Amino acid sequence: MAVPKRRTSASKRDMRRAANEKIVAPNVIPCANCGEPALPHRVCPSCGHYKGREVTKMVEETEE
């Protein structure tokens, strides 16, 4: 069985791992109903619509 002759340094190990551990910003699209930013394939958090129909009823906030 193959055995490494030298220990892999922390720098080389971390460079190898760096390609898979990057942080990516979420893809945000405008809602088709209200135009607010929303995640794709999910109900819009501001209006409650998904694929052109109302999925959840949103409660209006009243200012006092």
Secondary structure, DSSP 8 states (H G I E B T S, - for coil): ----SS---HHHHHHHHHTTS-------EE-TTT--EE-TTS--TTT-EETTEE-S--------
